């Protein structure tokens, strides 16, 4: 547990953060086309069912994703706005 505590920088510690699990990173991707946006949405939707994570049998029914909204028109208890409305 000490390693997780040592990873918290002073500013975050002052804000009450106790542990740092992942290394801070930033991988900005500018979404300039609908095709690229759809590619990223598909990646996010299908990532939980990969062998690495195996969090769901069917990504469309995984409650923490918007895949059910887009592909099954099934709401999962949170409000989603279709990406086409903001493009």
C-alpha positions as a Markdown table, in Angstrom:
| # | Residue | x | y | z |
|---|---|---|---|---|
| 1 | Unk | 0.0 | 0.0 | 0.0 |
| 2 | Unk | 2.9 | 2.4 | 0.5 |
| 3 | Unk | 3.7 | 2.3 | -3.2 |
| 4 | Unk | 0.1 | 3.6 | -3.9 |
| 5 | Unk | 0.4 | 6.3 | -1.4 |
| 6 | Unk | 3.8 | 7.4 | -2.7 |
| 7 | Unk | 2.4 | 7.9 | -6.2 |
| 8 | Unk | 0.1 | 10.8 | -5.0 |
| 9 | Unk | 1.7 | 14.2 | -5.7 |
| 10 | Unk | 1.5 | 17.0 | -3.1 |
| 11 | Unk | -1.3 | 19.0 | -4.8 |
| 12 | Unk | -3.5 | 15.9 | -5.1 |
| 13 | Unk | -2.7 | 14.9 | -1.5 |
| 14 | Unk | -3.8 | 18.3 | -0.3 |
| 15 | Unk | -7.1 | 17.7 | -2.1 |
| 16 | Unk | -7.6 | 14.5 | -0.1 |
| 17 | Unk | -6.3 | 11.9 | -2.6 |
| 18 | Unk | -4.9 | 8.9 | -0.8 |
| 19 | Unk | -3.7 | 6.6 | -3.6 |
| 20 | Unk | -2.4 | 6.7 | -7.2 |
| 21 | Unk | -3.1 | 3.4 | -9.0 |
| 22 | Unk | -2.3 | 4.3 | -12.6 |
| 23 | Unk | 0.5 | 6.3 | -14.0 |
| 24 | Unk | -0.8 | 9.7 | -15.1 |
| 25 | Unk | -1.1 | 10.0 | -18.9 |
| 26 | Unk | -2.8 | 12.0 | -21.5 |
| 27 | Unk | -3.5 | 10.6 | -25.0 |
| 28 | Unk | -5.5 | 13.3 | -26.8 |
| 29 | Unk | -7.2 | 12.3 | -30.0 |
| 30 | Unk | -9.0 | 15.1 | -31.9 |
| 31 | Unk | -12.2 | 13.8 | -33.4 |
| 32 | Unk | -12.4 | 15.5 | -36.8 |
| 33 | Unk | -14.6 | 13.0 | -38.6 |
| 34 | Unk | -17.6 | 11.0 | -37.8 |
| 35 | Unk | -15.8 | 7.9 | -39.0 |
| 36 | Unk | -13.0 | 8.4 | -36.4 |
| 37 | Unk | -15.6 | 9.1 | -33.7 |
| 38 | Unk | -17.4 | 5.9 | -34.5 |
| 39 | Unk | -14.1 | 4.0 | -34.5 |
| 40 | Unk | -13.4 | 5.3 | -31.0 |
| 41 | Unk | -16.9 | 4.5 | -29.7 |
| 42 | Unk | -16.7 | 1.0 | -31.1 |
| 43 | Unk | -13.3 | 0.5 | -29.3 |
| 44 | Unk | -14.8 | 1.7 | -26.0 |
| 45 | Unk | -17.9 | -0.5 | -26.4 |
| 46 | Unk | -16.0 | -3.7 | -27.3 |
| 47 | Unk | -13.0 | -3.3 | -24.9 |
| 48 | Unk | -14.8 | -4.8 | -21.8 |
| 49 | Unk | -15.4 | -8.1 | -23.7 |
| 50 | Unk | -11.8 | -8.6 | -24.8 |
| 51 | Unk | -9.8 | -11.4 | -23.3 |
| 52 | Unk | -7.8 | -9.0 | -21.2 |
| 53 | Unk | -10.9 | -7.7 | -19.3 |
| 54 | Unk | -13.7 | -10.2 | -20.0 |
| 55 | Unk | -16.3 | -8.1 | -18.1 |
| 56 | Unk | -19.3 | -9.1 | -20.2 |
| 57 | Unk | -20.5 | -11.7 | -22.6 |
| 58 | Unk | -22.2 | -9.2 | -24.8 |
| 59 | Unk | -21.0 | -5.6 | -24.8 |
| 60 | Unk | -24.4 | -4.3 | -25.7 |
| 61 | Unk | -25.7 | -5.4 | -22.3 |
| 62 | Unk | -22.8 | -4.1 | -20.2 |
| 63 | Unk | -24.4 | -1.5 | -18.0 |
| 64 | Unk | -21.5 | 0.9 | -17.9 |
| 65 | Unk | -21.5 | 1.4 | -21.7 |
| 66 | Unk | -23.7 | 3.3 | -24.2 |
| 67 | Unk | -23.7 | 0.4 | -26.6 |
| 68 | Unk | -27.1 | -0.7 | -25.6 |
| 69 | Unk | -28.4 | 2.8 | -26.3 |
| 70 | Unk | -26.9 | 2.9 | -29.7 |
| 71 | Unk | -27.5 | -0.7 | -30.9 |
| 72 | Unk | -30.5 | -1.9 | -28.9 |
| 73 | Unk | -32.3 | 1.4 | -28.2 |
| 74 | Unk | -32.1 | 0.2 | -24.5 |
| 75 | Unk | -31.5 | 2.8 | -21.8 |
| 76 | Unk | -29.4 | 1.7 | -18.9 |
| 77 | Unk | -30.6 | 4.1 | -16.3 |
| 78 | Unk | -28.5 | 7.1 | -17.3 |
| 79 | Unk | -29.2 | 9.9 | -19.8 |
| 80 | Unk | -27.4 | 9.7 | -23.1 |
| 81 | Unk | -27.4 | 12.2 | -25.9 |
| 82 | Unk | -26.7 | 10.7 | -29.3 |
| 83 | Unk | -23.4 | 11.8 | -30.8 |
| 84 | Unk | -25.1 | 12.9 | -34.0 |
| 85 | Unk | -26.9 | 15.7 | -32.0 |
| 86 | Unk | -23.5 | 17.3 | -31.1 |
| 87 | Unk | -21.6 | 16.8 | -34.3 |
